[in-house]
Amino acid sequence: MLFQLQKLDEVINVKLPVMGDKLYQAVLGIIDGFKIIGKNPKSAIFKIGLGVYQVYSTYKEAVILKNQTEEACFFLKDEKPYWWNITDEYKGIIEEADIAIETVKTGSQEWIDDSKEDPVSTFTNGKYSMAKLKEGIKNEIITTLEELMNPFETILKNLAGPFFEAYETVFGVIKSVKEAYATLKNG
């Protein structure tokens, strides 16, 4: 799972910008070739040929990247990761946290009252007791669980949106490169 996400990240953040630069340089070379075709036909044909070859090789590289991206995007194969339905996951986490908090609140009273001997009270001369310490521990656990649940209110609600936007952008760029290649190929 992590490997697939790293593949996608590499494609989006490293390989696509490099391909875009190669494509840009190839188009500049073709334009420069047409500018000098009357003055130096040999150099012009070389520049145009090199530019067309660079567009072609960039297109082939884009096709390979598209296949790798589709391979990494398991949802195109009707497989969905556990986090795909983020709202269901969110509801499950909230329900489990509520159960944990309620269990600590209701089940801890027996644990608090279970002190037969009170060495803490003896040691502190009655300033503190085992029951007070256990009550403090219970309150800390409840507070910690509630604090852990706070980020879910803001973070998880729209988590998948940027991923889908990036995915659509990547395939939009690949489609544009394919169309540019087809246009250059057909003249």
Number of C-alpha atoms within 10 A of each C-alpha: 10 7 9 15 13 12 17 23 14 13 19 17 10 11 16 19 12 13 19 15 13 17 23 14 15 23 19 15 21 21 15 16 23 16 12 15 15 10 9 11 13 12 15 21 16 14 23 21 16 17 24 20 13 21 26 21 16 23 23 15 16 23 16 12 20 17 12 15 22 16 15 17 20 14 12 10 9 7 10 12 11 9 12 12 11 16 14 12 14 16 12 12 14 15 12 12 17 15 12 14 19 13 12 15 14 9 12 16 14 9 12 16 12 11 13 7 9 13 14 16 15 13 11 10 10 11 10 15 18 19 18 14 13 17 17 12 14 20 14 12 16 19 13 12 15 14 11 11 14 10 10 14 10 9 9 13 12 10 13 13 9 10 10 11 10 14 15 12 13 19 15 12 14 19 16 13 22 19 13 16 20 13 10 12 11 7 6
